[in-house]
């Protein structure tokens, strides 16, 4: 943990010697310090100068430490309050923890290093909560915009393609490994555009029974085959006016590929057992985890169908190629599966998540987070809550940088992710702190601390009219 964190520290004690001692230790750690000799004075301070950490005595004149703790938590619900007890009253200290105190520490501090380590642990908890909150807020902003989680250049390229294609009828081919979110991209293209109110039909070509593929896609007439007791429209007709998403199209048999090509060219379908053709106006989005160019050269995929589908291709990066998106994805899945509970992720657990290779990509990450929530017994996810394949990652593992991935990160890059995000936002708003705070979804105090920590504000030219945060 970095020492100069911009943490605001308040000590409350009727003994001046104790206050000076605590402030000296806190200032040595880079904290901004305040002091108060009693609870009433401390509450007045908190009304105008919010603190991150409060260290209060339990036994004070005019107002007890317990009463001060309760009232301080009402003013600042997220402030971390620890209690000092010099009267051997462990029972009272435990009562304080039930009221929301972080922990207790006995006076006198012997050795003095004990106090410094105690304050460091409190600061680390604050940093963990802030990082989790920051990533959640940033993730929420991304989700509200497009429904896809990620801020790396490769994902931003995908989002730009979605924006350009959302109002067209152009065929789209989405290429990416299993679990990278191909259907999510297809849905974003459809539902963000002017055709959002029209049908979206998703078809998993790999799961269709070979003998029934044609009837499923194009429909059939009554009596066309055994069991066809009535006529039924196919999936192409169900998608008329909208979009049909053909997932894993590389799994289609060659014979079926020829019939699909005819539908795409003629824009009409002929149900099984019928001599009549029906016009269909359908935008086709196909997806595959195979290299279709290799497949058609090997004779496993029709070349003419490949070129018919390959009008616009969107290539989705594997999760290992955009590791800096992992923290944002983690908190999205925790919110999604945590049923509203606030769940934090320890630095050690996040380190494992960042270093893992993710052969199952985003889908595997979601499964890992769902498992951690189901098996965990607290609101904090640690290494032991992760799947064994991730938790047992050797500490000496060396990451192989992905090709052309400028945003690849290692296990020590959590701060770089946060710094890069803030810098990008500051560049977008031309250094306007008010706009930056609103875009990042964080408080004024948090923004000031982040700017100071990363030395961002001093490097950004800002007009006088935007210096004051609202």
Beta strands, then each sheet from edge to edge (+ up, - down):
strand 1: 8-12
strand 2: 32-36
strand 3: 53-57
strand 4: 80-85
strand 5: 104-106
strand 6: 172-175
strand 7: 200-204
strand 8: 219-220
strand 9: 232-233
strand 10: 243-247
strand 11: 268-269
strand 12: 278-279
strand 13: 283-288
strand 14: 312-315
strand 15: 344-345
strand 16: 380-381
sheet 1: 2+ 1+ 3+ 4+ 5+
sheet 2: 7+ 10+ 13+ 6+ 14+
sheet 3: 8+ 9-
sheet 4: 11+ 12-
sheet 5: 15+ 16+
end
